Amino acid sequence: MRHEVAIRRVLYEIPGMRSVTVREEEFPGADGQPLPMRIYQALNPIADPPPAVVIVAGYPDSGYVQHVGWRFMDIEWSISMAQLIAASGMVAITHSNRDPEPDAIALIDYVSKKGGAVGVWGISGSGPVAISVMSNARCGVLINPVTKGICPGVPAFIARAGQDDTPGLNAALDLLVPVALAENKPLTLVNYPEAPHAFDLFRDAPETGRILQQGLDFLRAHLM
């Protein structure tokens, strides 16, 4: 199962995904020591400078390698998601880490200083870190996220997987939504009734592509 998850690509393709340019760089982590990042650049960016989307790694590299077999930035989901974002006219950034939350904040701050708006894309167990660091970005997309009661303060697009069987995930998300509305937070929620957890990897259906495209359109609208 570990190997299968690591080699699965996102079940949505758009023209130009596989022809985006990719380069390796480093950024200073929270402790000041360099960490690798991978930058995916579109052939036709939507702005100059183009907005950037950080794909948040919610677990340390060491833990991810232990449980999945690869670093988060090296699995096919991360690669194909970055290609999808870049083919939509934005820069996508995947990264390594030692301490997930402070290193993600350090990366967002580093990218922000180079110009252009910055957004966040987070999934599943990376949700708490993604939500926390979104306050350093302009907006974010969260796909069936673990929330732990955290409510984003910037525009957020959340996709809920109706058949998610991760213990407590939807229960916490369902409690979060009325709190966000009561606090008048800028929240967009899409419910996918038939979707399992990680539906972008395991449910090959038109609705999967439509929801991912909605997330991409949300980023484009808020980062322009």
C-alpha positions in Angstrom: 0.0 0.0 0.0 2.9 2.4 0.8 4.3 1.9 -2.6 0.9 2.3 -4.4 0.2 5.6 -2.7 3.7 6.9 -3.6 3.4 6.1 -7.3 -0.2 7.3 -8.0 -0.7 10.5 -9.9 -3.6 12.9 -9.6 -6.5 11.7 -11.6 -6.9 14.9 -13.5 -4.9 16.1 -16.5 -4.9 19.4 -18.4 -2.9 20.4 -21.5 0.7 21.3 -20.8 1.1 19.5 -17.5 3.9 17.3 -18.6 5.8 20.1 -20.3 6.2 22.5 -17.5 9.8 23.4 -16.5 11.2 22.2 -13.2 14.2 23.4 -11.4 15.9 22.6 -8.0 16.7 25.3 -5.5 17.2 25.7 -1.8 15.6 27.9 0.8 16.6 28.8 4.3 14.6 26.6 6.8 13.4 27.9 10.1 16.7 27.0 11.7 18.6 29.0 9.0 20.0 25.8 7.3 19.2 25.2 3.6 16.4 22.9 2.6 15.6 21.7 -1.0 12.6 22.9 -2.9 11.4 22.1 -6.4 9.9 24.9 -8.6 7.5 24.1 -11.3 7.0 26.9 -13.8 4.3 27.3 -16.5 5.1 28.1 -20.1 2.4 30.7 -20.1 2.2 32.4 -16.6 -1.0 34.3 -15.8 1.0 37.3 -14.4 4.5 38.8 -14.2 5.7 37.8 -11.6 3.4 34.8 -11.5 1.7 33.9 -8.3 3.2 31.0 -6.4 1.4 28.1 -4.7 3.3 26.2 -1.9 2.2 22.5 -1.6 2.5 22.1 2.1 4.3 19.0 3.6 2.6 18.4 6.9 5.0 15.8 8.2 8.8 15.8 8.6 10.7 14.1 5.7 12.0 11.4 8.1 8.5 10.4 9.1 7.2 10.4 5.6 10.0 8.3 4.3 9.4 5.8 7.1 5.7 5.5 6.4 5.5 5.9 2.6 8.9 5.2 1.4 9.7 8.6 -0.3 9.9 12.2 0.7 6.6 14.0 0.2 8.1 16.2 -2.5 9.2 13.0 -4.5 5.9 11.1 -4.6 3.9 11.1 -7.8 1.0 13.0 -6.2 3.2 15.9 -5.3 4.8 15.9 -8.7 1.6 15.7 -10.7 -0.2 18.2 -8.5 2.6 20.7 -9.0 2.5 20.1 -12.7 -1.3 20.7 -12.6 -0.9 24.0 -10.8 1.9 25.1 -13.0 0.0 24.3 -16.2 -2.8 26.5 -14.8 -0.4 29.5 -15.1 1.0 29.6 -11.5 4.3 28.6 -10.0 4.1 25.5 -7.9 6.6 24.8 -5.2 7.2 21.5 -3.4 9.7 21.3 -0.5 11.5 19.3 2.0 11.4 20.0 5.8 12.8 19.2 9.2 10.0 20.8 11.2 6.8 21.1 9.1 5.1 24.3 10.4 8.1 26.6 10.9 9.8 25.4 7.7 6.6 26.0 5.7 6.4 29.5 7.1 10.0 30.1 6.3 9.4 29.0 2.7 6.3 31.2 2.3 8.2 34.2 3.6 11.1 33.4 1.4 8.9 33.2 -1.7 6.9 36.3 -0.8 10.0 38.4 -0.7 10.7 37.6 -4.3 7.4 39.2 -5.4 4.1 37.9 -6.4 1.2 36.6 -4.3 1.5 33.3 -2.5 -1.2 30.6 -1.9 -1.2 27.3 -0.2 -2.4 23.8 -1.2 -2.9 21.2 1.5 -4.4 17.8 1.8 -5.4 15.2 4.4 -3.0 15.0 7.4 -1.1 18.1 6.2 -4.3 20.1 6.9 -3.4 21.4 10.3 0.0 22.8 9.1 -1.5 24.1 5.9 -4.3 25.9 7.8 -1.8 27.3 10.3 0.6 28.7 7.7 -2.2 30.1 5.5 -2.2 33.3 7.6 1.2 34.0 6.0 -0.3 33.6 2.5 -3.1 35.1 0.6 -5.4 32.1 0.3 -5.5 28.3 0.3 -7.0 25.1 -1.0 -7.6 22.2 1.3 -8.7 18.8 0.0 -10.4 16.5 2.7 -8.2 18.1 5.4 -7.6 17.2 9.0 -8.6 20.4 10.7 -8.3 19.9 14.5 -10.8 22.7 15.0 -8.5 25.3 13.3 -10.4 27.9 11.2 -8.6 29.6 8.3 -8.5 33.4 8.5 -7.8 34.0 4.8 -10.0 32.8 1.8 -10.1 29.1 1.8 -11.5 26.5 -0.6 -12.3 23.2 1.2 -13.3 20.0 -0.5 -15.1 17.5 1.7 -15.1 13.8 0.8 -18.5 12.5 1.8 -17.2 8.8 2.2 -14.0 9.7 4.0 -13.5 7.0 6.6 -10.5 8.6 8.4 -11.6 8.6 12.0 -12.9 11.9 13.1 -11.9 13.8 10.0 -15.4 14.7 8.7 -16.8 15.1 12.2 -14.2 17.8 12.9 -14.7 19.4 9.5 -18.4 19.5 10.0 -18.0 21.3 13.3 -15.5 23.8 11.8 -17.9 25.0 9.0 -20.6 26.6 11.2 -17.9 28.2 13.3 -16.3 29.7 10.2 -19.7 31.0 9.1 -20.5 32.4 12.5 -17.2 34.3 12.4 -17.9 35.4 8.9 -14.7 33.8 7.6 -14.1 33.7 3.8 -14.9 30.0 3.2 -15.9 28.1 0.1 -17.0 24.5 0.8 -17.6 21.8 -1.8 -19.1 18.5 -0.7 -18.3 15.5 -2.9 -20.9 12.9 -1.5 -19.4 9.8 -3.2 -15.8 10.6 -2.6 -13.5 8.5 -0.5 -10.4 9.9 1.3 -7.7 10.9 -1.3 -10.4 10.9 -4.0 -7.9 12.8 -6.3 -5.9 9.5 -6.4 -8.6 6.9 -6.2 -11.8 8.1 -7.7 -11.4 8.4 -11.5 -14.7 10.3 -12.2 -15.6 13.6 -13.9 -16.5 15.2 -10.5 -13.0 14.6 -9.3 -11.6 16.8 -12.1 -14.4 19.4 -11.7 -13.6 19.9 -8.0 -9.8 20.1 -8.6 -10.4 22.6 -11.3 -12.6 24.6 -8.9 -9.7 24.7 -6.5 -7.3 25.9 -9.3 -9.8 28.6 -10.4 -10.1 29.7 -6.8 -6.4 30.2 -6.5 -6.2 32.0 -9.8 -9.0 34.4 -8.7 -7.5 35.2 -5.3 -3.9 35.4 -6.4 -4.3 37.7 -9.3 
